[in-house]
Amino acid sequence: MTRVEEPARPGERIRDAARTRAEILDVATQEFARAGYDGARVDEIAARTRTTKRMIYYYFGGKEQLFTAVLERAYGVIREAEQQLDVDHLDPVAAIRRLAELTFDHHEQHPDFIRLVSIENIHEAHHIAGSEELGRIGSPALDVIRRILASGRESGLFTADVDAVDLHAMISSFCFFRVSNRHTFGALFGRDLLDETQRAHYRAMLGDMVIAYLTAERAAD
């Protein structure tokens, strides 16, 4: 049975469009992360919000556009954190370690982001490739990494000629794996990568790996 929009009851505050859209995105994020793109249902998302399927289509256009909007917001969160990162006052070693810690903390605190990225990889980045917003966002982290690498090489602290994208991939890989593979890794090796008692150990280990890579002597080709 199709739900009909009810007029606001007396005294009830009418939510503005931005708030309604944000609520839909909150629930959609949970639903897509739980059920995947194919398994998620717009009807279920509507049922868990105080709106209707018709209104979801009004705001987003359809399921595919809604999933793209969910991805855009999820990536926007980490990009905003990267933009706010201030490491210019730190020496290159401390700066790159701080950047690695930012990624570590974000991925741990946003498991839905990890699931959404995994789902989007199953779909071969179809939604990301079609998103103009994600194309404009880029990754502020790369600009930060480039500045840190240049400073580190200039000071002689970094001996390796490292590409910023490669280093970004190295940092992201560890942080992503720790969350995405927590259960399979635990089942196979009996170790919980998100064990709170080991958090400081893994956070420091990430920084140590990155610094070791940047300061290692490279054999001549």
C-alpha positions in Angstrom: 0.0 0.0 0.0 1.4 3.4 -1.0 2.0 5.7 1.9 0.6 9.2 1.6 2.4 12.3 2.8 0.6 13.6 5.9 0.4 17.3 6.7 2.5 18.4 9.7 0.6 18.0 12.9 -0.1 21.2 14.9 3.1 22.3 16.8 5.2 19.8 14.9 8.3 21.5 13.4 8.5 21.0 9.6 11.9 19.7 8.7 13.7 21.4 6.0 15.0 19.7 2.9 18.6 19.5 4.1 17.6 17.7 7.2 15.4 15.3 5.4 18.1 14.5 2.9 20.6 14.0 5.6 18.3 11.6 7.4 17.8 9.6 4.2 21.5 9.4 3.7 22.1 8.2 7.3 19.7 5.3 6.9 20.8 4.6 3.3 24.4 4.4 4.4 23.5 1.8 7.0 21.3 -0.2 4.6 23.8 -0.3 1.7 26.6 -1.2 4.1 24.5 -4.0 5.6 23.0 -5.5 2.5 25.2 -4.3 -0.4 24.0 -2.4 -3.4 22.0 -5.2 -4.9 20.5 -6.3 -1.6 19.5 -2.9 -0.3 15.9 -1.8 -0.9 14.6 1.7 -1.2 11.4 0.5 0.4 13.3 -0.5 3.5 15.2 2.8 3.6 11.9 4.7 3.4 10.4 2.5 6.2 13.2 3.4 8.5 12.9 7.2 7.8 10.0 9.5 8.4 9.5 10.0 4.7 8.3 8.0 1.7 9.8 6.1 -1.3 8.4 8.8 -3.5 10.2 11.5 -1.5 13.5 9.6 -1.7 13.1 9.5 -5.5 12.3 13.2 -5.4 15.5 14.0 -3.6 17.9 11.6 -5.3 16.3 10.3 -8.5 16.6 6.6 -7.9 18.5 3.8 -6.1 21.7 4.2 -8.2 21.8 8.0 -7.6 21.1 7.4 -3.9 24.1 5.0 -3.6 26.3 7.5 -5.4 25.2 10.2 -2.9 26.0 7.9 0.0 29.5 7.3 -1.5 30.0 11.1 -2.1 29.2 11.9 1.5 31.3 9.0 2.9 34.4 10.1 0.9 33.6 13.7 1.8 34.1 12.9 5.5 37.7 11.7 5.1 38.5 14.4 2.6 37.4 17.1 5.0 39.5 15.5 7.8 42.5 15.5 5.4 41.9 19.2 4.5 41.9 20.2 8.2 45.1 18.3 9.0 47.8 20.7 10.0 51.3 19.2 9.9 53.3 22.1 8.5 54.7 22.8 12.0 56.0 19.2 12.4 59.2 17.7 11.1 58.7 15.4 8.1 58.9 12.2 10.2 56.3 13.4 12.7 54.2 14.8 9.9 53.9 11.6 7.8 53.3 9.6 11.0 50.4 12.0 11.9 48.9 11.6 8.4 49.1 7.8 8.8 47.4 8.0 12.2 44.6 10.1 10.7 43.8 7.4 8.2 44.1 4.7 10.9 41.7 6.5 13.2 39.2 7.4 10.4 38.9 3.8 9.0 38.5 2.4 12.5 35.8 4.8 13.4 33.9 4.4 10.1 33.4 0.7 9.4 30.5 1.6 7.1 32.9 3.5 4.9 35.0 0.3 4.5 32.0 -1.8 3.6 30.8 0.8 1.1 34.2 1.0 -0.6 34.3 -2.8 -0.7 30.9 -2.9 -2.3 31.8 -0.3 -4.9 34.9 -2.3 -5.8 32.7 -5.3 -6.5 30.9 -3.0 -9.0 34.2 -1.9 -10.5 33.9 1.8 -9.3 30.9 2.3 -11.6 29.2 4.9 -9.3 32.5 6.7 -8.4 33.5 6.9 -12.1 30.1 8.6 -12.9 30.3 11.1 -10.0 31.4 14.6 -10.9 31.6 15.5 -7.3 34.0 12.8 -6.4 36.1 13.7 -9.5 36.4 17.3 -8.1 37.1 16.2 -4.5 40.3 14.4 -5.3 42.4 13.6 -2.3 43.8 16.5 -0.2 46.1 13.8 1.5 48.1 13.6 -1.7 49.0 17.3 -1.6 50.0 16.9 2.1 52.1 13.9 1.3 53.9 15.6 -1.6 54.8 18.5 0.7 56.0 16.2 3.4 58.0 14.1 1.0 59.6 17.2 -0.5 60.5 18.5 2.9 61.9 15.1 4.0 64.1 14.7 0.9 65.4 18.3 1.2 66.3 17.8 4.9 67.9 14.5 4.1 65.6 12.6 6.5 64.0 10.6 3.6 66.3 8.7 1.4 63.8 7.0 -0.8 62.3 8.6 -4.0 58.7 7.7 -3.2 55.6 8.6 -5.2 52.8 10.2 -3.2 50.1 7.9 -4.6 52.2 4.8 -3.8 52.6 6.0 -0.2 48.9 6.8 0.1 48.1 3.3 -1.1 50.5 1.8 1.4 48.9 3.7 4.3 45.4 3.0 3.2 46.0 -0.7 2.6 47.0 -1.4 6.2 44.2 0.7 7.6 41.6 -0.8 5.3 42.7 -4.4 5.8 42.6 -4.0 9.5 38.9 -3.3 9.4 37.7 -5.1 6.3 39.5 -8.4 7.1 39.0 -8.4 10.8 36.7 -11.4 11.0 38.5 -13.6 8.4 41.9 -12.8 9.8 40.6 -13.6 13.3 39.1 -16.9 12.2 42.3 -17.9 10.5 44.9 -16.7 13.0 43.0 -16.2 16.2 43.9 -12.5 16.4 41.4 -9.6 16.5 43.0 -6.7 14.6 40.6 -4.4 16.4 41.4 -5.6 19.9 41.5 -2.4 21.9 44.4 -3.6 23.9 46.5 -3.9 20.7 45.3 -0.6 19.1 48.3 1.5 20.2 50.6 -1.3 18.9 49.0 -1.4 15.4 48.9 2.4 15.2 52.6 2.7 16.0 53.4 -0.2 13.7 51.8 1.6 10.8 53.9 4.7 11.4 57.1 2.6 11.8 56.5 0.8 8.5 56.0 4.0 6.6 59.1 5.7 8.2 61.2 2.6 7.5 60.1 2.6 3.9 60.9 6.3 3.5 64.3 6.1 5.1 65.5 2.8 3.6 68.5 2.6 1.4 67.5 1.5 -2.1 69.7 -0.8 -4.2 70.7 0.6 -7.6 68.8 -0.7 -10.5 
